Amino acid sequence: MTTQAEKAQTLARLHAAPEILRVVNVWDAVSARTVAALPETRAIATAGHSIAATFGYPDGQIPLETMLDMVGRIVEAVGDLPVSTDLDAGYGDPGETVRRAIGKGVVGANVEDRLVPLAEAVANVEAIIAAGAAEGVPFVLNARTDAFVRAGKRPLEESIADAIERGRAYLSAGADLVFVPGILNADITRQLVEGIGERKISVIGLPGALSAREYEALGVARISYGPMTQRVALTALQDVAAELYADGVIPASTRALN
């Protein structure tokens, strides 16, 4: 059986590999098992937005206990695969939150900076890394900067510079990657990779963004899909419900995945 420390080391190696790490986000045990069953799956990432929606909460407002309970179920469902989880902004105490997540079997996480002052954000990164060390797990932090998603009306050049400054600081404080959500075109991505480092950037796959292969060619380490995967599943559910209301039938191609 793979130890938690070994899972963390595996996740770090996947980030450093020449191939971009594609993680398809999950939100409960059955979605996790469904993704884990694919031979291409190397690691699992949870989507905090999707888990919150599962329990009827807006994004970022789910209680930590509820979130961690589901994360623990996901870890149990996927066996030896490393699991990275979305911990929002750390629930007021990033170090303690990560310690508790490690107790559920998690080996990595996204934690948002929400553009708090840089010194405070760096201290949060340091607390997370220290929590992992104290638990004997080389915790893999995908440190998220909201330099784009919370940019407001500031010029694009300022957001790029802010993301680079924050990214470098987070890496120096022990983060493994810098997660920069937003629709990043090739030029923006190239500037971020040049400023932060090759294989040190994590992005999100959104409608209108580049493909995983295109991001890989630009030096990006990881791509995830956040709440998009749950939206695809819910779209399929609503579509088949409409067909059934119209006297349709369950498609013969339906697989018994639950």
N, C-alpha and C positions, 0 to 999 in steps of 0.2 A: 504493500500500500504506500502511495506517495505521501510524504510528509508535507505539512503546510509550508515549511521553509523551502522544500524542493519545488513546490508549486509556484512559490514566489520567484524563485530563480528561473523557472521555466518561462514565466510571464516576462521577466526582464530580458531573457534571451530572445524571445519572440519580438520584443520591441526593437532590439538591436540588429535583428536579421536584415539582410538586404531586401527581402520581400515585405511589403506592407502587411501588417496584421489586420485582418478583417474580423471584426467582432460584431455579431448580429445580436442586438440587444433583446433581452427577455424580461418577463415581469412576474412569472409565477413558476411553479414546479413543472407543469405540463409544457409550457412554452420552452422552458430550459431543456427538458428531456428531448423535445422535438428537434431543437437546434443541435443539441449535443450528439444526437444520433447520426448526424451527417459526418462523413469521413473527413471533410474539409475543416471541421471545427477544431481549432487549436486552443481556444480560451472562450470563456463566457463573460459577458458584461451585462449588468442589470441596467434598466432604465428607470431612474427615480420618478420621472413624470408618469410612466406607465404603471408602476406599482402604486403610486398615489391614486391614479385614476381607477385602478382595480378596486380600491377600497372606498372610492367616492370622494377623495380629497383633491383639491386643486394642487397643482405642482408646487412643491416646496412646503406644503402644510400638513403632510402626513406625520403623525407622531413617530418618534424614533423607535419606540418599542415595536410598533406595527411594521415599520420598514425592516428592522433587523430580523423580526420573526420570519418574514417572507424571504429575506436574503438567506437565512439559515436553511430554509426549505429548498431553495435553489441550489445551494452548495451541496446538500445531501443528494439532490436529484441528478447531479452531473458527475459524481464520482471523482476521478483523478484530474479532471480538467481544472485549471486555475480559474478562479472567479474574481473579477474586479467589479466593484459596486459603485453606484452613484450615491454619494453622501451629502448632496446639496452643498451648503456652506459649512458643514461640520456641526450643525445643531448647537451652536453656542460654545462648544468645547471640542474643537477638532481632534485633539490628542486623545481625549477620553472616548469620543465617538469611534475613532479608529481602533482603540483598544477593545471596545465592545464588539466591533465588526470582526476583528481578528478572532475573537472568541466564538464567532459563528462560522469560522472557517475561511473567511475572505483573505485574499493575499494582495489586493490592490484596490485603489479607489480613485474616483474623480472627486475633487473638492473645489468648489467655486471660490473665487476671490471677491466677487461682487464689487470689484473696484474699490475695496477699502484701501486706506493708505498703505503704501508699499511695505513699510516696516511692519505693520500689523499682519499683512498677508504673508510675509517671509517668516514671521514668528509662528504663524499657523502651520506653515510647511515644516518648520523645524520641530514643532510639537508632534506632528504626525509621524515623522521619521523616527523621532525619539520613542514614541509609543510602540512602533514596530520593533525597534531594537530591544526595548524592555521586555517584549513578549517573545523574543527570539525568532522573529520573522523579518526578513529583509523586505519590508513593505514597499510595494511598487506604486508610487503616487503619480497619477496622471493629473498634474496640477492645472486646474482650469483658470484661465483668465477671461474675464468678460469684457475685454478691451473693445470688442466689436459689438456684442449683443447688448451692451449697456452704454454704447458710445453716444447716444443722443444725436445731436446735430453737429458734433465737432468734426473737423476735417478728417478725411480718411488717413492722411499722412500722420496725424497725431495718434490715431488708433493703432496704426502699424508700429510707430515708435514706442508707444505704451506697451503693446504686447511684447515687443522685443525686450524692453527693459525689464518688465515683470518676468518674462520667461527666463532670461538669463539669471535673474535673482533666485527664482524658484529652483532652477537646476543647481545653482551653487549651494542652496540650502538643503539639497538632498533629493529633490524630485527626480523621477525617472524620465518623465515626458512633460511637455507643456501642451495642454489641450486648448485650442483656440476655436471655439464654435463660431459659426457664421458661414455664409456662402462665400467661399474664398476662391477667387479666380486664379489663373496660373500666375499672373504677375504678383498678386498679393502673397500667394503661397511661396513663390520664389524669394521674395523679400524676407518673409518670416523664417524660412529655412536658412537663408544666408545670415540672418541676424541672430538666430537662436541656436541653430546647429542642424546638420543633416541627421536624420533618424531621431530627432528629438521633438518633432511636432506631431500632435494628434489632432485629427479633424473629424467633422461630422458629415455624413453623407445626406444631403438634403436635395429636394427637387431644385434643379438649377445649378447645383454644384458640379464639380468635376467627378469623373469616375475614379474608382479605387486605383485602377491601373495608371491613370494620369497623375494622381497624387503620388503614387509610388515613384514614377519617373522624376518627380520634382524633389524627392528625398524625404517624403513624409513617412513616419514610422507606423502609424495606426489610423484606422478609420472605423468609426462606430456610427450607429444610426439612431440613437436616442429613442424618442417616442414614435418614430416613423414606422417601425415594424409592427407595433400594436395598432397603429392606424390602418395599416394594410390589412391586418387580421380583422379588425372591426368593419372595415369597408366590405370585405368578403362576407362577413356575417350579415350586415345590413342588406347587401345585394341578394343573398340567397333567401333572406326572410321576405324581401319584396317579391321574389319569384314564387315562393311558397304561398304567399297571400294571393298571388295571381293564378293559383292552381298549378304551380310547377311541381317538380319532383327533385329530390336530392340527387345531385349529379352522380353518375356511376363511377366517376374518377375519384370520388371522395375516399381518402385513406383513413384507416382506423388508427389515429395517432394519439388518441386519449384513452 
